[in-house]
Amino acid sequence: MKPKIYCSLIAALILAAAGWYLFRPVTAADLLKTLPPGEAPTLYVNVNALRAGGLLEKIAGPAALEDPEYKRFVAATGFDYRQHLDAVLIRIHPNETFIVAAGSFDLDRLAVYAKANGGRCAGELCAMQGSGADKQISWTPVRRRVLGLVVSADPMAAALLAGNSTPAAFRLPAGPAWLHVPGPALKPGGGLPPGFSALLSALDGATYAQLSASGTEIVLEAPCDSQETAAKLADRLKETTRTLRNLLAREKAEANPLAATLAGGEFHAAAASVRGRWLLKW
């Protein structure tokens, strides 16, 4: 091979490798690695997949109905999740929430927004006051096209996300959106929002619970230590769902979509695991 052809081939391979690294999609595993060690309820949404399938508009509703404060945020920062967010991973602890988002971010405009609203920046780490004294919102870039945010009493908490490389502590579910809840968080008050807590606390005793959503259904898997435990928890879930269904019937009013979906859940025990599903009706 002639030297010039050899050099051209090497250059092409280097450019191809660099292009693959720069433009490959950020995966859920990539986002998980940026979180500090430890387990807590973790929600992942592949916004690109929802956008491509037409589901994002169904979930978010018309842009014209968005909150005026959010519209001002978009105007000031240039960031609109409908266009610029690729994927997001949220880990919910009782006293702080970690958010890792992949997408297109204008860090300079975000810094200006923080300072204009009483915040401050130290290099690429910015922080501003949230809705309460114990809710400081801090953020910093953690890798290319990935922004890490933390809602915490600590205004420097986002610094915990920089430079992490923690492997996933659980098998990642399939689907464009999923929720992983470790066993200790299945107890009432385990850090989940009230609606989810009321439902998933029926699974207290499972090793963990995973919910994976597609365009037509949400699927539940909750491994247990024995077949007897799985059968007991499946019965408990059925009773909780039956109670919700009766409550909605007594209200004699049109239920909100989430309540109607939860009331239609079906569950069974399969060996030492609880399985279930909820059909999604848009």
N, C-alpha and C positions, 0 to 999 in steps of 0.2 A: 504494500500500500504506500502510495506516495506521501511524503511528509505533510503537504498542504491538505490532502484529503483526510489524513489521519487527524490533524489538528481541527479541521472543520467538524469531523464526527464527534470528537471529544467536546467541542464547544456546544454542539447541538444537544448532546446528552446532558451537559451541565445545565443548559437553558431549560430543557424539558423537566429535569429534576426540580429546578427552582420554581418553575411554573406550577408543577404538581403541588409543591409545598405551599406556595402562596395562595393558590386558588382552590385547593381541595376543600370540601365542606367541613365545617367544624362538627364533630360528632358529640353525642351525649357522653361518651367515655372521655373525650377531650375536656369537656366542661367539668366533669366530676373530678378530674385530676387536680383542678385548681382549688378545690375546697379543702379546708383543714381536716385532719383526721377526726373520726367520730361519726356516729350515726344519728339521724333524725329524719322525720318525714321529708321526702325529696320528690319534687314535682318537676317533670321535664316536658317541654312542648317544642316540637319541631314546627316553628311558625312557617317556614318555607313550604313544608309539605301541606299544611292546612291552607296556605295561600294558593298553592298550585291546584289543590282539589276543590277550591271554591268554598271551603268550610270556614275560612277566617271571616269572611263577610257575614256568614250566617251567625257566627258566634258573637262577633263584635257589634253587629248592627250597622245602620247607616252612619257615615262619618258626620253628617249634619247634626246628629243627636249627641255628639261628644260634649263632655263637660267644657265650659268656657275656660276654666283654668288650664285644662289639658291643651286646649287650642293655643293659649298664650305660651305654654311651654314649648309647643312645636314651633311656633313663630320665632321664639327666642333662641332655641338650640338647633333647629333644623332637623330634629329627630322625630319621626313619626313611625310608631311600631308597625303600622299597616304597610309601610314601604321598606323600612330600614332594619327591621328586626328579623334575624334568620332563625334563631333558636334561643330558648331561655331555660335555665335550670335554677330552681328555688329550693333551698333547704331551710326548714322552719324549726327553729329552736324556741323554747318557751319565752326567752328574753331577747332573742335576736334572730334576724333573718338574713341569710346569705343569698345573693342573686348573682348569677353569672350569665351574661347575655352575649350572644354572638350577633354581629351585624355591622352596620356602618355608623360610626360615631364621630362627630366633630368635637374633639377634646377641647379645643380652644373656645368654642362657643359654649360648651358645657361649663367651663371654668368661669367665663364671663357671667353666665346665668347664676352660678353659685355665689359669686361675689356681689352681684346685683341684688341678691336676696339674703344678704347678711351672712353668707358663707365665707370660706377661706380656702386657699390652696397652698400646698407645699410641694413644689414640683408638679408631678402628675397626679398626686393624691389631693382630692378635694372633699370638702365636707360642708354640710349645711343643716340647719335645724329642720326636723320633721314635724309631725303633728303633736309632739309632746317633748318634755325635757329629757325623757329617757329614750327618745327616738331621733338620734343623730343619723343622717344619711351620708355615708361616705362612699367614694368610688375611686377606682384607679384602673388603668389598662393592665391586664394580666398576661396577654399575649396578643398577637396580631388579630385585629378585628374582634377581640373579646374584652368586654368591660366587666369588672367585678364590683358589685355594690353590696353594702352591708347596712342594715337598719339596726342600730344598737345604741346603748348608752355611751359607747366609746366612739368619739368622732374620728379616731384613727383606725377603726376596726378593719377597713378595707385593705390595709397594709398586710393583713393576715393572708390575703389571697394571692399576693405576688410571690412568684417563685415556687409555688407548691407543685408537687408531682405525686399526689396520693392515688394509688390504684383504687378502682371501685371495690367496695366491700360486699357487693351483691351482684347477682346475675342481672344484666340489664333487660328489662321487658321489651317486647316488640311493640310496634305501633308508633304513630307520630306523637302521641301524648301518653304519659304514664305517671303513676304515683307509687312510690315504694315507702312503706311504713314499717319500721322495725318493731319487734314485739313489744318492748317497753312503752312505745308511743301509742299502742292500741288501747291502753287504759284510758278511762275518762280524764280529760284535762291533759292529755299527752302532748299538747302543743298544736293540735289540729284545730281548724276553724270549727265552731259549734256544730254546724250541720254534718260535717264529715265525722266529727268526734262521736256524735250520737249514733251514727250508723256503724262505724268501724270499732267502737268499743264493744260491740257484740262479738267481736273476734278476739277479745282479750283472752290470751292463752295460746294463740297461734305463734309460730316462730317469727313470722312477718306476714304482711299482706301486700300484694301487688295488684294494682288496677291498670289495665292497658286499654286505651281507647282507639277505635278506628272510626271510620265515617258512619258506621251503622250500629255499633254496640260498644259497651265497656265490659271487659272480662276481668273477673277476680280470681286470683290464686292465693291461697293462704295455707302453707304447709303447717302441720301440727306434729306433736310428738307421738301420737297414736291414732288409730282409726276411731277409737271411742271418743277422743277429744274432738276430732274433726266432725263426727256425727252430732255431738252436743252443740258445737259452735254453729253448724249449719242450721240446726233447729232454732237456735237463738236468733240467727239472722232472719229466718223465716218469720218468727214471732214479731221481731222489730218491724219488719216490712209490713206484716199484716196490721200492726197497730197504726202505722203511718197511713196505710190504705183506708182503714176505717175512719181515721181522723179527717182525711181529705173528703171522704164521703159525707161525714157529718157537717162539714163546713158548707157543703152545697154551693161551692163557688169554684170558679175556674182556678185550678192550681197553677203555681208557677212551674215552668218547664223542669227545673231541677227536682222539685218535690214529686211531680208526676213521674219522672224517670225513676227516681229512687223507689217509689211505690210499686213499680213494675218489676222489681228484681226477682230473679229465680236462683235458687241455691240447692246444692246437694253435696254430700261427702263422697269423695272418690279416694279410696284407700285412706291414707293418713293426710288428706288435704281437703280443704273446703274450696269448692269451685262455684262460681256464680256468673251471672251476666245481666246487664241492663240494656234493653234496646233503646236506641236513640231515635227520637222522632223530631224532625226539624220543623 
